[in-house]
Amino acid sequence: MSDKIQEITQKIYNEGVIKAREDAEQIIADAKTKAEQIIHSAHRKQEEIISVAQKQADEIKRKTDTEMQLAARQFISKLKQKITTVITASQVDKPVKNALSDVDFVKKIIQIIINNWNPGTTEDLNLKVLLPAKEEKEFSAFFDSKMNDSLNKGVEVSFDEKLETGFKIGPQDGSYIISFTDKDFENYFKGYIKDRTKKLLFEPVEQE
């Protein structure tokens, strides 16, 4: 009888141990699976974070590159403009100022304009010529000696303290006036020379 009890007890024990072992193995397997899922999910999350960060970095780089390129183009454009302006000014400003500061040169221009204002007519010209006040003595002598006929044909000469170089001419009624100051000539020549200078400086030379 005691052997039977012993046998039953041993059997129950063995079954319990086996069951406990199986349960433990199942728990371990479940834990391992769960851990693998957590690790896999973490890797996926990590990859997503890296991917998003990479996209953001790429976008920032793209925008930065675009802004840098735009800034570089603007800088180069402004630099070209400045170089062109400096060179154009050196080509125009001094020669024009020198020419219009030459009283004899200005006299010749005035004489040509008056003589060709209304050629072939005997009517009065009714012109007004405005000249620099600082040159009044020389221009007055010029009109009295060489342009006296013009004065008799209605050419009025006056002098202005504000006028530095050149002259202005137009009808006495003031309907319009044509200005021949250094600034007028500078603007005219700069407009002509500027495009040519820019082309010579910055456009590639065609190879034959």
VENKA-V437000 format. One record per residue. N is the residue number from 1. RES is the residue in three letters. OMEGA is omega in whole degrees, 0 to 359 (999 if undefined). Layout:
n: (N:N)
res: (RES:RES)
omega: (OMEGA:OMEGA)
This chain:
n: (1:2:3:4:5:6:7:8:9:10:11:12:13:14:15:16:17:18:19:20:21:22:23:24:25:26:27:28:29:30:31:32:33:34:35:36:37:38:39:40:41:42:43:44:45:46:47:48:49:50:51:52:53:54:55:56:57:58:59:60:61:62:63:64:65:66:67:68:69:70:71:72:73:74:75:76:77:78:79:80:81:82:83:84:85:86:87:88:89:90:91:92:93:94:95:96:97:98:99:100:101:102:103:104:105:106:107:108:109:110:111:112:113:114:115:116:117:118:119:120:121:122:123:124:125:126:127:128:129:130:131:132:133:134:135:136:137:138:139:140:141:142:143:144:145:146:147:148:149:150:151:152:153:154:155:156:157:158:159:160:161:162:163:164:165:166:167:168:169:170:171:172:173:174:175:176:177:178:179:180:181:182:183:184:185:186:187:188:189:190:191:192:193:194:195:196:197:198:199:200:201:202:203:204:205:206:207:208)
res: (MET:SER:ASP:LYS:ILE:GLN:GLU:ILE:THR:GLN:LYS:ILE:TYR:ASN:GLU:GLY:VAL:ILE:LYS:ALA:ARG:GLU:ASP:ALA:GLU:GLN:ILE:ILE:ALA:ASP:ALA:LYS:THR:LYS:ALA:GLU:GLN:ILE:ILE:HIS:SER:ALA:HIS:ARG:LYS:GLN:GLU:GLU:ILE:ILE:SER:VAL:ALA:GLN:LYS:GLN:ALA:ASP:GLU:ILE:LYS:ARG:LYS:THR:ASP:THR:GLU:MET:GLN:LEU:ALA:ALA:ARG:GLN:PHE:ILE:SER:LYS:LEU:LYS:GLN:LYS:ILE:THR:THR:VAL:ILE:THR:ALA:SER:GLN:VAL:ASP:LYS:PRO:VAL:LYS:ASN:ALA:LEU:SER:ASP:VAL:ASP:PHE:VAL:LYS:LYS:ILE:ILE:GLN:ILE:ILE:ILE:ASN:ASN:TRP:ASN:PRO:GLY:THR:THR:GLU:ASP:LEU:ASN:LEU:LYS:VAL:LEU:LEU:PRO:ALA:LYS:GLU:GLU:LYS:GLU:PHE:SER:ALA:PHE:PHE:ASP:SER:LYS:MET:ASN:ASP:SER:LEU:ASN:LYS:GLY:VAL:GLU:VAL:SER:PHE:ASP:GLU:LYS:LEU:GLU:THR:GLY:PHE:LYS:ILE:GLY:PRO:GLN:ASP:GLY:SER:TYR:ILE:ILE:SER:PHE:THR:ASP:LYS:ASP:PHE:GLU:ASN:TYR:PHE:LYS:GLY:TYR:ILE:LYS:ASP:ARG:THR:LYS:LYS:LEU:LEU:PHE:GLU:PRO:VAL:GLU:GLN:GLU)
omega: (179:177:180:179:179:181:180:180:180:180:179:181:181:179:179:180:180:180:180:180:179:178:180:179:179:178:179:180:179:180:179:178:180:180:179:178:179:180:180:179:179:178:180:178:180:179:178:179:179:180:179:180:179:178:179:179:178:180:178:179:180:180:179:179:180:180:179:179:179:179:179:179:180:179:180:180:180:180:177:180:182:179:180:181:181:181:179:179:181:180:190:192:185:179:180:179:180:182:183:172:177:185:180:178:179:178:181:179:180:181:179:182:182:181:182:183:180:187:175:180:178:181:177:180:182:180:174:179:180:186:179:182:183:180:186:183:184:180:178:178:180:181:180:185:188:183:183:178:179:178:179:180:172:174:181:181:176:186:185:179:184:182:184:182:177:180:175:183:179:178:181:180:177:181:174:179:178:185:178:178:180:180:179:180:179:180:180:183:179:178:180:186:188:181:180:179:180:180:180:184:195:178:181:179:180:178:179:999)
